[in-house]
Amino acid sequence: MPLNDYIPCMNVDRRHGRDETELITSYFQQGFTNHEILEFLKLHGIEFSLSTLKRRLRILGLRRRVPAEEQLTQEEIECIVEIELAGSKCNVGYRKMWKHISTKYGITVRRDVIRKCLVKLDPQGVQSRAKKRLRRRAYSSRGPNHIWHIDGHDKLKPFGFNIHGCIDGFSRRLIWLEVGPTNKNPQVIGKYYLDAVLQIGGVPQRMRSDDGTENSIVEALQIFLRSQHHDEHAGLASFSIGTSTSNQRIEAYWSHLIRDGPGWWINFFKDLRDFDLFNDSDPVQMDLIRFCFMDILRNELHKVAEMWNQHIIAPSKFGNNTGPRGRPDVMFFLPHLFDTGDCKQEIDRDEVNEFYDYSMSVKDFSDEFGEFASFVMTELGLTKPTNAKEAFHLYLTLLQKIETIN
């Protein structure tokens, strides 16, 4: 599912009162303030006062300050944190851990409670995250969709998983964060771009990327779709190519991404290789690892991106001007709250749909392996995994079956 399906409630029918309730509930559960909820509702053609919103929240039983002891004991909260530390959230700070737990388990816990749990259960991790970070140069952007930054992330490439992302320069909202068997195929990257353009309903004024052949189709599409406009960045000026250091926004995000989950996956896959459970030179085992883990990793990346788009970007510790601060989703969809406007450029949807018909996605694994794995799973009564632990058990089962055949 494309990341842009996570645009907050944008596809819900506006005509019925039931949908209005769903909108309020959804925005509340995503952690937006009452003022932000009112602004988002305006995008759906729904307007009422702050007092009305507060009354409806009371009727729905939605409270922001629910004492943790009404839901879980301290021991139960520590148990949840310990479970998450044992998985891909072992490197995140207390704010992201708090957001993750609140979203995943549907509970309300004070951030200070989570912080104390991490200090108790993971003191070394807390100490390492407390180290100072490098000062970055100042960055400025006119508004959402003024410039998108795109790049590939290859830390999981040795294990068959290739990540690609796009981030909006002004809001730092992730436009897409996808994983597949390749991030070097220009047609695959082109499809990510067209998915985003159709979902958002326009193109950015500018795009920036590294110098790589995988961006050739995106570059051609962006320049063509912007050739019908007449601003200073129309046509050829709408796409810039430079070094990785100049592609600041997306490069800065990759350091956050490693801590938010993929860092755990890197160590996990390295363990598989070190224990001779994975051979990256064997195409069958490459199909196997993708078959078992691709959907799990893809869903986790979508969740990571969703949480990133809803987290609050705090002011810089160094006091340098790096743009507005707030939630990326709010900055992207409600730019008027930050005294700016959307820089999105209009498109001919029929024209984009025609390009989309010629775009392509690459299968995660070969058809032959898919048939083999499905046969074995049916024979043994196995189902598709829903988490890393289930995927690991399926991986071992299929690996043992492959070795008996060989």
N, C-alpha and C positions, 0 to 999 in steps of 0.2 A: 504494500500500500504506500503510495507516494507520501512524502512528508507533508505536502501541502493539503492533504486531507485533514491535517491537524489545525487548519485555520479555524479559530474558535467558533464553532456552531454556525458557520457561514451558509451551510446548505440546508438549514432547517426551514420548513414551510412557515411563513409568517402569519397565516390567516386564522389559526385556531388558538384559543386560550390555552389549551394543553401544551402547545409548542412554546408558548410564552413562559410557562412554568418550567419546561425543560431547559429553555435558554437561561433563565435565572439560576436554576440549580447547577447547570453545567459551568457557567461563568464563576459562580460562587465556589464550586469545588476545585476550580483551577486556580483559586487563590487571588482573584482580582478584587480590588477594593470596591466599595459601593459606588463611588464616583465613576470608576472605570467600567463597572457593569452597566451603569446608565448610558455611558457613551457607546459601549458595544451594542446595546439594545437599539440605539438610534440607527445603527447600520441595518437593522432588521425592520425599520419603520415603526418601532415601539418607543413611545415616550411617556414617561410619568415622573412624578416628583420623588425626591429622596425619601420622604416620609412614607410614600406608598411602597417603595422598594423595601424599606425596613419592615413595614407591616407584613408584606408578603413573605419576607424571609422568616419572620416569626411564625407565620401560619405554616410554612413548610418545615419548621423545626430546624432551620439552618443557623447555627451559632458558630462564631469564630473562636470564642474563648470557652472551650469546654475543658474543665479540669481533667487532667490525664487520669487521675484516680477513679473518675467515673467510668472509664473504659478499660484501662489496664493498670496492673500494679507495676512498681518499679522493676521488679524481677522479670515480668513479662516483656516490658519495653527493652530491657537489657538483652533478653533472649532474642528479640527481633533484630536488634542492632548486631548482635553476634552472628546471627544467620547471614545478614547482609555483608558483614565483614569477611565472611568465609567465601563469598562469591565475588562478582565483578565490581562491587561497590567498596572494595577494600582500600581504594586510594582517594575516595572523595572526602571533602571536608564536612563539618557538622551542618552547614546550611543546606548543602545538596543532599546529605543523608536525611535531614529533617524533611525536605521536600519529597524525596523519594518514598520514605516511609509513610508520610501523610497521604500521598497519592496511591501507593500500592495497597496499603492496608486500610485506607479510609478512616484513619483515626486522627484526632487532634492532640498533638503533644507540643509543649513549649520547646523552642529551639534550645534553650538552656539545658533542658533535660537530656536532649540528644548529645549536646556538647560534653556534658559530664559523663555520659555513657562512653563516648569515644575516648575521653581522657583516661577512663578506667580500663577499658577493654583494648585500646590501641594507642598507648602512650607514645610509642616510637613514631607512628604515623602522624600523630598530632604535632610532634616536635619537628618532623621533617617538613610539614606543610607550613609551619610558622616561619620558615626562612624567608628572607627578603627576595623579591623578584627583581629582574633587570628593569631598569627604566626604559620605556619605549618612546619613540618620537611622537609628537602630537599628530593627530589625525582629524580631519574634518570632512563632513559630507553635508550636502544641502538638505537632504530629507530622504525618506524611504524610497527605494527604487532609483536613487540617483546613480548608484554604482553597486554592482554585484561582483563579488570575488569568488572565483572557482579554483579548485585544486584537487589533486588526488592524494590519498594517504596510503602509504605502502607498508606500514608496520606489520600488517597481517598477510601481506602478499606471499611470503614463503610458504604459507599454509593454505593458499588457494583462495583467500578472501581479499578483495580489493575495494577500498572505500573511496567514495568521491563525494565532495560537498560543495555547497554554494552558500555564501552568507551575504546579507545586505549590509553595506558599509555604515549606514547611518544608525540603524536600530540594532545591529548585530543579530538580527533574526536569521536563523538557518532556513534558507529557501528549500534546500533538499540536503539529505544526508543518507546516502544509499550505499549498499554493499552488493557486490556481484563477483562473478568469476574473472572480470576484467574491468579496469578503469582506463584502459589504453585504446579501446575501440571508439573511434570518433562518432559512430552511429549510436552507441549506447549513451555517451555523454550528450549527444544531440537530443535523444529521447528524454533524458532528465530535464533538459532545458525546455523542450516543448511542453512537457507535463506541467512545469511551473508556470510558463507563459499562459497556457490555457486556463489553469486554475486561478491565477491572479488577474487575468483579463488584460494583460499588457506586457510590455517589455521595459527593462530598465533603460535609463538614458545611456549608461555606459556599463561595460563589463571589463574586468581585468583578469588575466590568467598568466601562468608561466608559459615559456616557449616550448610547447609540446605538440606533436602531430595529433594527439587525442582531442585537442580543442579546435581542430580545423573546421568541423561542421558547425559547432556552436558559433565560431567566429563568422562563418559565412551566413548563417541564419540571422544573427544579431545585426550584421551590417545590412543585409537585405531588408529586414523588417524595419530598420531605422532609416533606410534610404528615402522613404516617403515623407519624412519629417524635415523641418527646416531650421532647427535650433543649432547652436554651436557644436553640439556633439552628434549631429546626425551623420548617417552613412559611415564612412571609414573611421571617423573619429569616435565612434561608439564602442570600439573594441581596442583595448590596450594590452600589449604583451610586454612583460618585463621579467626581472629576476624574482626568485622566491622572496627575498628580503623586501622587495617593493610591494609584494602581494600581502600586505601586513595583516589585514583582518582575518583571512582564512588561516594563515600561518599561525597567528596567535591562538586561534581556536583549537588547532590540533593539540596543543599542549594541554588544554582543558579536556579534550576528548579522551586522551590516554588515561587520565585520572578517573573519568566517569564510567569506565567499563572495559574498553578494549585492552587496557594494560593487563587486566586479569586474564583475558583471553590469550594474549601473547604468551604469558607464563604457562597457561594451561596447555596450549598447543606445543610449546617447547617441551613440556613434560611428556606429552605423547611421543614426541620424537626421541627424547632421551631414553625412554623406556622401550624403544624399538616397536612402538605401536603405530608409528606413522612414518612413511617414507615418501618424501615429496618428489622423488624421481619416478615413482610408480603412478601412472595415470589412473589405475583402478582405485588406489588408495586416495588419490586426489578427488575422484568422484565420490568416494565413500565419505570423506570428511565434509564435503560440501552438502551431500545428501542429508547427513545427520545434523549439521550445525548451522547451515546457511539461514534457514527460516528463523531459528532462535536468535542468531546474531542480528539479523535484519530487523526483527521486531524490537530487540533491545536498543538498537541504534535509533529507531523511530521514537522510542520512549525517552531516550537520552536527549534527542533533539527537542521533543515536546517539553521536557523539563527545562532545558536551556532557554527555550523561547518564552517560558513563563517565569523564570527566575529574575530576581532584581539585581541589576548591574550596579554595584556599589561605587561610590566616588573613588577616584584614584588615590592611592596612598601617597603618591608623589606630587599631587596637586597640578599635574600637567593637563592641558585641555585635550581630552580624547573624545569629546562629543557628549551628548546628553546622557543622563542616567535614568534607568527605570527598567521596566519589563520589556524585552524585545517585541513581544506581541503587541503591547500597548503602543510603543513607539512606532511600530510598522503600520498598524491599522488606525491609530488615532493620532496622527502627526500634529493636528491642530492643538493638542494639549502641550506641545513642545514648540509652539509658535513657528511651525513650518508646514509644508504641504507635501502631498504625494507627487513624486517626480515621474511616475509611471507614464509611458507613452502608449497611445491607443494602437490597436492592431486590427487587421481584417481577420476575423476568426475563421472564415471559410478558407482563407489563404493558409493560415496556420494548420488547420485540420488537414489540408491537402499535403502539407509537409509531414504531418504526423502519420499519415497513412503509409509513408515510405520509411518511417523510422523503424528501429528494431531494438529488441532486447535479446540478450544472450541467455540461453538456458543454463541453470546452475550446474547441471551434470548431464552426461550423455543419456540418450534415450535407452540404450542398451543396459546401462547400469540401473536406470530407473525401473525398467521391467524386471531385472533380476532382484532388486531390493524389494519391490512390491510383492513379488512371488514369495520370497523368503518370509516377509512380514505376515502375509496371509497364511502361509503354512504354519507359522509359529503363533499366530493370533496376536501379533504386535500392532501397535498403532503409532502414528506420527508423534514424536516427542513434543512436549510443551515447555520444557525447561532444559537447562544444561545437563542436569543429572540424568534425566531420561534420555537425552541425546547421547550421552556417554555410554549408557548401557546398550542402546541400540547400536552404537558404533562398534562396541566390543563383540556383540552378537554377530553382526554382519561380517566383521573382520575375521572372526573364527570360521564362519561359513566359507568365506573366500579362501582361507588357508587350507581348509579340508578339500576344496575343489582343486587347488593347485598341487 
